[in-house]
Amino acid sequence: QVRLVESGGGLVQPWGSLRLSCAASGSIFSVGTVGWYRQVPGKERELVAVIISGGTANYADSVKGRFTISRDNAKKTVNLQMHSLKPEDTAVYYCRFSYGLGDYWGQGTQVTASS
């Protein structure tokens, strides 16, 4: 069993920065894949960034060059550093952990980029 807790969301002005953190419990964290997703009302949840156990990361085209995902397996955390935030980045951001048949989600954290 893996439990995920996100933190770091909030209100930021356009072109500002925020850092989201996902803290995990469970002994299998280091071998799983962790992703950040986001969702706005009325739309499907979309992938923002994903990082595999070895550290290779992939990003949605809309955030490439602005967001960076990283993981610390010893601390069981995954961070999403977000720069140059745009109003269209406003959403609830979710952390997801996947390994084998296991699939776990956090409760989400709101990010709002608005003046």
C-alpha positions as CSV (number, residue, x, y, z in Angstrom):
1,Q,0.0,0.0,0.0
2,V,1.2,3.5,-0.9
3,R,-0.2,6.7,0.5
4,L,0.5,10.0,-1.3
5,V,0.2,13.5,0.1
6,E,0.7,16.6,-2.1
7,S,1.6,20.0,-0.8
8,G,2.9,23.4,-2.1
9,G,-0.1,24.6,-4.1
10,G,-1.5,28.1,-3.8
11,L,-2.1,31.4,-5.6
12,V,0.6,32.9,-7.7
13,Q,0.8,35.8,-10.1
14,P,1.3,34.9,-13.8
15,W,4.9,34.2,-14.6
16,G,5.5,33.4,-11.0
17,S,6.9,30.1,-9.6
18,L,5.6,27.3,-7.3
19,R,7.1,24.1,-6.1
20,L,4.8,21.1,-5.5
21,S,5.8,18.2,-3.4
22,C,4.5,14.6,-3.2
23,A,5.4,12.7,-0.1
24,A,4.9,8.9,-0.2
25,S,4.7,6.1,2.3
26,G,5.5,2.5,1.5
27,S,8.6,0.4,0.8
28,I,8.2,0.1,-3.0
29,F,8.5,3.8,-3.8
30,S,12.0,3.7,-5.3
31,V,11.0,1.2,-8.0
32,G,7.8,2.8,-9.1
33,T,6.8,5.5,-11.6
34,V,5.5,8.8,-10.3
35,G,3.6,11.4,-12.3
36,W,2.0,14.7,-11.8
37,Y,-1.4,15.2,-13.4
38,R,-3.8,18.2,-13.4
39,Q,-7.5,18.7,-13.9
40,V,-9.8,21.6,-14.4
41,P,-13.6,21.4,-13.9
42,G,-15.3,19.9,-17.0
43,K,-12.1,18.5,-18.5
44,E,-10.3,15.2,-18.3
45,R,-7.3,14.8,-16.0
46,E,-4.1,15.3,-18.1
47,L,-0.5,14.2,-17.6
48,V,1.9,17.0,-16.8
49,A,5.2,15.2,-16.1
50,V,6.3,11.7,-15.2
51,I,9.5,10.3,-13.8
52,I,10.5,6.6,-13.7
53,S,12.6,4.9,-11.0
54,G,15.9,5.5,-12.8
55,G,15.2,9.2,-13.0
56,T,14.2,9.6,-16.7
57,A,11.5,12.2,-17.0
58,N,9.0,13.2,-19.7
59,Y,6.8,16.3,-20.0
60,A,3.6,17.5,-21.6
61,D,4.5,19.8,-24.5
62,S,2.6,22.6,-22.8
63,V,5.0,22.6,-19.8
64,K,8.4,21.7,-21.4
65,G,11.0,24.2,-20.5
66,R,9.0,25.6,-17.6
67,F,8.4,22.6,-15.3
68,T,10.9,20.2,-13.8
69,I,10.1,17.0,-12.1
70,S,12.6,15.3,-9.7
71,R,12.6,12.5,-7.2
72,D,14.4,11.6,-4.0
73,N,14.0,7.9,-3.4
74,A,15.6,8.1,0.0
75,K,13.1,10.7,1.2
76,K,10.3,9.2,-0.8
77,T,9.4,12.5,-2.4
78,V,8.7,13.8,-5.9
79,N,8.8,17.5,-6.6
80,L,7.4,19.5,-9.4
81,Q,9.2,22.9,-9.8
82,M,7.0,25.2,-11.9
83,H,8.3,28.4,-13.4
84,S,6.7,31.0,-15.7
85,L,3.2,30.0,-14.6
86,K,0.4,30.9,-16.9
87,P,-3.3,31.3,-16.2
88,E,-3.9,28.1,-18.2
89,D,-1.8,26.2,-15.7
90,T,-4.5,26.8,-13.1
91,A,-5.8,23.4,-12.0
92,V,-5.9,20.8,-9.2
93,Y,-2.6,19.0,-9.4
94,Y,-2.4,15.3,-8.4
95,C,0.4,13.0,-7.7
96,R,0.2,9.4,-9.0
97,F,2.3,6.3,-8.1
98,S,2.3,3.2,-10.3
99,Y,4.1,-0.1,-9.9
100,G,2.9,-3.4,-11.3
101,L,-0.8,-3.6,-10.8
102,G,-0.7,-0.9,-8.1
103,D,-2.0,2.5,-8.9
104,Y,-2.3,5.2,-6.3
105,W,-3.4,8.9,-6.3
106,G,-3.0,11.7,-3.8
107,Q,-5.8,14.0,-2.8
108,G,-4.7,16.9,-5.0
109,T,-3.5,20.4,-4.4
110,Q,-4.9,23.6,-6.1
111,V,-2.6,25.8,-8.2
112,T,-4.0,29.1,-9.3
113,A,-2.0,31.5,-11.6
114,S,-4.0,34.8,-11.6
115,S,-3.4,38.5,-11.0
